[in-house]
Amino acid sequence: MSRFDQLINRKNTSSVKWDYSKKLFGVDDVLPMWVADMDFKAPEEVINALHARIDHGIFGYTMPGKSMEEAIIHWVEKRHHWKVDSRWMTYSPGIVTALSLAISAYTDPTDKIVVQSPVYYPFFEMAKKHKRDVLYNKLHLTEQHRFEIDFEDLETKLSKPETTMFILCNPHNPGGRVWSKDELLQIGELCLKHHVLLISDDIHSDLLLFQHEYTPIASLREDIARNTITCIAPSKTFNLAGLQASVLLIPDESLKKKYIEAQQLYGLMTLNTLGTEAMEAAYRHGEAWLDELIVYLEENVTIVKEYLGEHLPQIRVMDPESTYLLWLDVRSFNKTDDELKKLLLHKGQLALEPGSKFGQNGAGFLRMNIACPKETLHQGLIRLVTALKD
Ligand SMILES: Cc1ncc(COP(=O)(O)O)c(C=O)c1O
């Protein structure tokens, strides 16, 4: 039995996933497979580090120092073969906060921001909240059911004089595409050519499945690095989202200075004490746990594909190259998003993310979080088939 098979009751822990179904969906008894956290315990080494820190008993202001920098440098080099420098680093509670600060620091209200839909919705929602215009470079879904970038359209959008920022998701959420070196090089060069700042959200980059290889776009070339802000975090990797600790890597000094000014403006200069402790422990000691997790997630992907292949083959599952968020094509059922939602919640008692939340071209798709014990996954699959069959 794997450690990830353990069923842990998360109810009454103020969990967004498990304690808010009534408030969010109007129903109580649904199996939540939507928001992107895992139903697994964090690595023991992280839990032990947190215990030790709590026992210390003083929780004053905290700022990650040299030891944290070393842990990050070592992690990124070991896992992703990228040598990063401590001078590039700054911290953020979450990546969404970082995106918001970056939009505020580097763009003006008359600017346009490019995103690739369907995409993690705060990318465009945050831009809109800042009253920036959003341009959607829609991802092309191939016959093989894989996302490809429409580079011609991307260049058209990047070349508009008002476009000043492109927010890349690498690996991509939803769908889990890990962009190739070639694709990233084209993106990096287009951004340089059209003077567009690149924000690369690499929060899913540690969760690589089936031997897929991830490249940090800033590792490709120095000029691309100087035009890129890379966001990484242990939050998805080690299931620490509630502890709120993330890292930004900003090699260009003047860009970093601007970001720090935005941090000061919003009073976001320190990190949560426990988040800091957990982040360092995870990057220092979490590797073996992560390797085990990846095997478990790969097994879960296979289970979903086999089960749906047998019981409801009209659902087409995109082969994920990373992370635990499956992108399910349910267009053949000819249901509106509202109809799908009703069927899932009331007939299936299952909460998934509707594809349209990720942008217009996500309609007819569902996103399913499979980072749970196999027993829960089976429950979810039975509920999904119950909801959509006939
Ligand atoms: C691509 C992407 N970025 C950011 C986040 C959230 O990051 P945070 O919780 O650090 O704000 C998620 C969560 O699902 C995500 O998928």
The ligand as a Gaussian input file, in Angstrom:
#p B3LYP/6-31G(d) Opt

LIG

0 1
 C       -0.989000      27.980000     -13.128000
 C       -1.338000      28.322000     -11.714000
 N       -0.817000      29.417000     -11.150000
 C       -1.095000      29.743000      -9.873000
 C       -1.924000      28.969000      -9.103000
 C       -2.257000      29.367000      -7.700000
 O       -1.149000      29.811000      -7.076000
 P       -1.215000      30.433000      -5.610000
 O       -2.096000      29.572000      -4.790000
 O        0.204000      30.391000      -5.201000
 O       -1.728000      31.821000      -5.775000
 C       -2.484000      27.810000      -9.649000
 C       -3.400000      26.977000      -8.856000
 O       -4.068000      26.117000      -9.329000
 C       -2.177000      27.482000     -10.982000
 O       -2.673000      26.385000     -11.562000

